Amino acid sequence: MINEIQKEKLRHFLAYPKMFVSDTEKWQIISFIHGFEFALDDNSITESISDFFQKTHNIFGSNSGWPYQVEQFADKNSIGWFESFKIVTEHVIN
């Protein structure tokens, strides 16, 4: 699991994503998160996102994994992909 310093860095990314990626387009966010987890040698962020969707919203990842779950939640709530990602990530890191 990520520590408090890493959580704070992730919160900073969520608040100011364009400091890290040129656009909040889905594939850039996915790449950033996978790079973040790779640097930590810990995939607990994406595992926690997937678990949250399964347990709280009955949205399962299938072969497309957590990005698909984020998309399903976004569609269900008529919000954008990044906003969906931001909502769930803030929840799982708090």
Secondary structure, DSSP 8 states (H G I E B T S, - for coil): ---HHHHHHHHHHHH-GGGTSS---HHHHHHHHHHHHHHHT--HHHHHHHHHHHHHH----GGGHHHHHHHHHHHHHT--HHHHHHHHHHHHH-
